[in-house]
Amino acid sequence: APAIAVLIWQLMTSNSIGILEKVLNVFGVFNFPWAASHSTALFTAVLIDTWVNTPFVLLLVLAGIQSLPKSPFEAAQVDGAGAWFTFKTLTLPMLKPFMYIALLFRLMAALQEFGIIFALTKGGPGDTLMNISLTSYLTAFQFQKLGAALPGLLILWVLINYIAKWLVNRQRKLARQSQGY
């Protein structure tokens, strides 16, 4: 899927047929260096990653919204609470567990991002987009040094596990506080 997303992105930003390039031309920006420049490569990779993964995050939040109990919202409506107050004091606090799950999944995926970067620039221009996953891949398969690639992946695994444990523990602490334990 990441390779297909990058291919579609390259078509949308093509100088001859790209819709995004045509929109930029209207505003006086011609031949925008989407992934060809040090200053725009990271922006482009983040934009593609956001474009690819936003539906997943929205599905998690939608599932959270659909699972919220109706009674607090009915009580707020009876009490005359406005939409903003209800959203701020009921909806957002009840959605926090779902937002933490979405944050956890996206953070873990972003730390080990490989597909989009490899398909887009293979880590370039220069080494602008090199991350642990891509560096380990190139070390193992391009330079044939499997043993040298392993420490980077091990560090990445430890980092992801540490962040995941921290987020889960923080979520549990917030849940206990909200229940009064």
N, C-alpha and C positions, 0 to 999 in steps of 0.2 A: 504493500500500500504506500509506503513512503516514496518509493521510486516512481510510482504512478502519479502521486501528488506533485512531485518535482517536475515530471514531464508535463503535466497539465499547467503548472506554474510557468514553466519555460515557454509554453505555447501562449499563455496569457500575456507574457512580457516580451514576446518576440517583436522586433522592430517592424516587421512587415505585416503580421496578422494579429498581433496581441492587443486585446481589448484594454488592458491596463496601460500599455504604451500609448494607445490612442487617447485615453483619458488624460494622461500626463502631457501629451502633445497639445491638447486644448489649453492647458495652463502654462504652456511655454517651456516645458521640460522635454528635451529631446534626448534619445539614446541614454536613458538612465542606466547606470552600471549596477544592475540588481545584485549580482554575485561576483562581479569582476573587480570590485574595489575593496580594499581593506576596510574602508569606512562604511560600506553598505552590505557586506557579506553577512555579518552577524544579524543585522536588521532583517535581511531577506530570509535567513534560516529561521529566525524567531517568528516571522510573519507566516511562513509556510507551516511551521509546527503549530501555531495558533489556529490557522485555518483548518488543519487536519484534525486537531484534537478538541476544538470547541464543541462539536456535537456530543462527544462523550461526556464532557463536564456538564453540559446542559441537560443531558439525560439523567445524570446523577442528581442534579438539583431538582429537576422535574419529578423524579421518583420521591425525593424528599418532600416536596410540596404536596404531592398526592397522598403521602402517608401521614400528614399532619392531622391531629384530631380536630374535629369541627367545633366542638363545644366552646373552647376559649374564644374562637372568632365570633361565634354567635353571641356569647356573653359580652364581648367588646362592642358588638354592633348594638345590642340592647342598651348598653351603658352610654352609647353615643360617641364612641371613639371614632376618630377619623381614619382614613385609609393610611396616611403616613404614620400615625401613632401606632396603629395595629401592625403595620409592617415592621416598624422599628422595635416595638416591645414584644411582639408575639412571633411573627414569621421568622425574622432573622435569628433570634436566639434558638428557636426550635430547629432551624436549618443548620446550625453550627456543626452537628455531627456529620451531616452529608457534605458540608463544605470541607471539613477536615479530611474526609475520605477522598474527595476530589483532589484536594491539595496534595495528599500523600501519593496518590497514583500519578499525578502530573509531575511532581517533584522527582519521584523515582524514575519515571520515563525520561524526563529532561536530563537527569544526571547520566543516564546511559544512552542518550540519543546517538544513533549511528546512521540509520537509513537515510534520513533527509540530508544530513551533512555529506555522507559519502556520495549519494546520487547527485547532489547539487554541485559540490566543488572538490570532493575528495580531500577536504581539509584546508583548501586554499582560499583565497590567494595567499601565497606564502604558507604560513601555518596559522592563519587567522582563526579558522574554525576547528583546529585540532583539539580534541578532548581525550579523556582517558580511554574510552571505548575505541575510537578511531586510531589512536596511537598504538594501542595494544593489538588491534587488528593488523595494522601495517607492519608492526614489529614481528608479529607471528607469521604472517602469510606473504608479505612482500620481501622482508629481510630474512625469513626462515629462522627466526630466533624465538621459538616457542617459550623457552624458559625465561627469556627477558620480558615477554609479554605478560606473564602470569602475575607478577607483583602489582602491576597497574590495575588489573582486574580484581585482584584481592583487596586492594585499597578501595576501589569503587564499591565492592560488595560490603565491606565494613562500613563505609560512609553511608550507603543507602540503608543498611540495617540500623545504624545508630540514629539516623534521622527518622526512620519509621518508628522505632521504639520511642523516641522522644515525642513524636506527634501522638502516638497512641496513648502514652502515659499522660500527656497534657489533656487529651480528650477525656480520659477517665477521670482526671482530677476535676475538670470543669463539670462533668456529669455528676460527680459526688457533691460538689459545691451547690449545684442547682437543685439537688434532691435534699440538701440539708444534712448530709452525713458528715 
